[in-house]
């Protein structure tokens, strides 16, 4: 509705429309019950028609104001204006204002209070309007979705961005606590007896503050240091040179030191010697032979010998022993073994029977026979009858094997 007032026509008191139009109601007419009933029905119909026109006008006024916001009211001015012969009433529809009304509010930000006005509907709209940024760690009361009304007080306390290092591992946290101790308690950081905090626990907290928790602990450490045992050699003339026997394996000694060690964030910061004890080593004893070793090279390898003799070597076989072939002593040496290659006859006073010998050009042999002509440094080399002797008598070095 843009300006034309709604007119509702009211009928004069002394006239009725319709079929009673123009009829004058005489006050002198006799009023019987039937007339009274007719008059009442006419008046009731007139009143209903008037009310219908008034309600329809109000609905028209409401529909003609589409710019009104949801929840706003349309106020009708009900001043009556008489115009001509008709009695009329002027009903004015006021246009609704869609813009919300600004109301006074108070912002309390980090202890600083500012009074202002705002047309915001909610706290979040109010903060956005005033350029106030609130992080998830900040304190806000009432909540962001709360409605703003006249006299609303909004409290904001911003959290500080801090760097927290625990044992050398750093992270970024946000806190509204006022002291370092309160920040650590809020973060669930427990301190050991020797831990160190930088800055101090009662230090005030400012934005960008770096808090360092240095983990400190002590340990008692035992360190063993070996003392190598010495090696002692003992000469043994009963053993050949180059031979050795361990008589005592010995044992290393040890120096045991006990330290008091202090660590900070896993790094050793201090080491102090508390005590030291020592267990001396035991020498290792090795017997080594001092007897000279005599070797003679033979076709089968080197042979060890104890002494050597220069002897005149001849040869013999069973047939040359002077016994007939049918004699039971034929081909039998003095020790009862058959005469063959490797059996030699010696003077037992020079070389005892049973001695192992090596004769170059003949080979290894055993002194197992004697002879009437074998006296002194003479050796007779035995052969079997079927063997062909390749030995020529002469001087040779005979080695007495071990």
TAKA-V485806 format. One record per helix or strand. SS is the DSSP state (H for helix, E for strand). FROM is the first residue (numbers start at 0). TO is the last residue. Records with the same first field share a line. If there is no record, write none. Layout:
SS: FROM-TO, FROM-TO
This chain:
E: 5-9, 75-76, 79-82, 85-92, 102-108, 111-117, 121-121, 138-140, 146-146, 151-156, 159-165, 168-174, 178-178, 195-197, 203-203, 209-213, 215-226, 230-239, 243-247, 250-250, 252-263, 266-278, 281-281, 283-290, 293-297, 300-316, 331-331, 337-337, 342-344, 355-358, 362-368, 377-382, 393-400
H: 17-19, 32-62, 122-129, 179-185, 317-320
